[in-house]
Amino acid sequence: MELNELSQAIILGKRDLARDLTQKAIDSGIEPARVISEGLIAGMAVVGEKFKNNEYYVPELLVAARAMHASLDILRPLLVETGVQPVGRAVIGTVRGDLHDIGKNLVAMMLEGAGLEVKDLGVDVKPDQFVEAARESKADLICMSALLTTTMPGMKDVITTLAQEKMRDRVRVLIGGAPITQRYADEIGADGYAPDAASAVDKAKELLKNLGRGGAA
């Protein structure tokens, strides 16, 4: 079967069709890694471009991500069995004192769609929780979100804690959220800033490439 059918199902947000086409691909002997790269990642890349070009908005992004997750539910156990490694690992969460999660959830979905393994810590995440999760999961990236200006300093606290734990050289930090700017990212020493979910994927790939992770180009 042609995996572009699966890509199109994801682009259009057809969850049941995406799940059926994924199972059909596996049954026909296509390797799970190829289904992900040529089906899921290819489809979500188009979704990301449409979002950046204002052709898609948050509702379309959500239904596409849900279709992608329907495929991933089938593929994850198979990937574990075959020992296929993700292109990178990320820990994501909303910083301490902040309970907003819509943007963070979108970024997590898009990162998974790009082939990363994502550990979502939820909201109101303390600096030591970010760092400990990064250590346990051997994460390449810590992704932080804040919607309140009063919680923005929590991002700097995470970077400080990373340095104290001597992990700063091997973990890249990506931040975003409504009040966040590139200038603020530069001020606190973050490695990257993204204004939206699609841009976050591009920046994450760039940071992974800088770390020398394979498949992140």
N, C-alpha and C positions, 0 to 999 in steps of 0.2 A: 504493500500500500504506500501511497505518497504521504509523507508526513506534513506536507503543506496543508492537507485537509485538517489536521489537528491544529496547526497554527491558526488557520482561519476560524476554527471553532472557538479558540481562545480569544482571538481578536474580537469576535462577535459576542463573546460572553455566553456561549451555549454550553452550559455545564454538563448536561447529560450526554450531549454529543461528544464533548471532549473526553469524558470518562469512557464512553463506548469505543471511540477511536483509539484511545490509549490501550485498552484491553485488546483490541483487534491487532494493534501493532505488536504487542508482546506475544500474542498467540501466533502471529505470523513469523516470529523468530527475530524480530528487530531488537537489538540490544537496548536496555533501559537508558544507557548514557546517550545513545543516539536519539532516542525518543525525546529526551530532555533537551538536547542541544538543537536538534532540527525541528522539533515540535514546540516545546514549551518556551525555551529561551528565544527562539525566532519569533514566536507569536507575541510574547511580552515586549520584545524590542520594538515591534511595530506599535503596540499599545503605548509604550513610552513616548515614541516620536509623535504620535497623534495627540497625546496629552500636552507635550511641550508646544505643539503647534496650535493648541486650542481647538483641535478637531474633536477631542474627547475631554470630558470633564470627570469629576469625582465619581458620579454614578457609573459611567462606562468603565472607569478604571476598576471599580469594585467588582462589577460582574465579570470582567475579564480575569481578575485575580481569583475569583471564586471558581471559575472554570479551570484555571491553572491548578488550583489546589485539589480539585476533583481528580485531575490526572496524577498529581504528586502522591495522593493517597494510595494509588495503585503502585506507583513506581518506587516509593521509599523503601519498602521491605526488600524489593529486588535489588536495589542499589546496595543495601547493607550486605545482602548475600554475596554479591559479586565484588564487593570491596571497592566500589567506585568512590573516589574522593571528590568532595565539592570543590568548586573553584576557589573558595575561601570560606572563612567562618566569621560570623558577626554576632555581637551582642548588642541588643537594642533596648531602649527604654526611655520613658519620660523622667526628667530629673526630679530630685527630692522636692516635695512641696507642690508639685504640679500634677494635676489629675487628668489632663487632656491627652487623648490618645488617638484621635482620628488620623491625624497626619502621620503619627508614628506607625500606626497599623498599616497604612498605605505603603510606607517605605519598607516595612518588613515584608509585605506581600511582593513588592516589586523586586526586592533583593533576592527572595526565594525564586522568583521567576527568572532571575539572571543566573541562577545556579549556585547561589551561596547557601550555606547551612546557617540558619538564623535562630538564635535563642532570644526570645522576647521576654524581657523581665517585667513588662507591664508599666505601671505608673508609680510616681512617688518613690523612685529608686535612689537609694543612698549611694554615695561615692564608693564605699567599700563593697557594696553589692555588685556594682558594675565591674570593679576590678577583680573580685573573687570569681565572678561568672566568666570573665575573660580568661582568667588563669585556668579554671576547671575545663572550659571548652576549647582551650588553646586557640582563642579567637585572634584573628588578624585585625579586626575592626571593632571599635566601640562606637555605636551610633546613638547620639543623644538628641532629645527633642525638648523644647520648652516653649510654652505659649505665653507665660507670664514673665514680665520683666523682672519681677521680684525673685524668680527662681533661676534666672540665667546664671548667677554666680556659682550654682551647683555644678555647672559644666567645668568651670575652672578647677573646682575642688576635685573632680574626677581626674583631671590631667595631673594635678599635684599629687594625688594618691598614687597614680600610675608611676610617677617618677620616684616616689618614696619606696615603692615596691620593686624598683629597678625593672619595670616592664615597658617603659616609655619607648625604648628603641625598637621594640618588636610589635607594638600595637598601635595602629593608626586611629585617630579620633576624627569622626565626622559629625558635624552638628547642624541642626536646622530648627525651624519653627518661626512663627510669624514675626517676633521681634528680633530675630537673629540676622546678622549681616556678615558679609565677608570681613568687614573691619573688626567686628567683635571676635570673629574666629581668629584673626591675626593677633588681636590683643591678648587673648588667653592662650595662644599657642596650639590651637587645634590644627589638624592637618588638612581639613577641608570643610567647606560649607556648601549646602545645597538648599535652594529656595523651594523645591518641590520634590515629589517622590521620583519622577523620571530623572531629574538632574542628580538625585542622590545615587541612583544606580550608576550613572556615568562617572561620578566622582569616586564611588566605591571601586569601580573597575580600575580607575586611574591609580588609586592608592594601593590596590592589590598588585598592580603591575610594578609599582615602585618597590614593593616588598619582594618582588621576584616570584610571586605565586603564578603557577602555570595556569593557562586558560583564562586569564583575566584581561587579556588584551582585547 
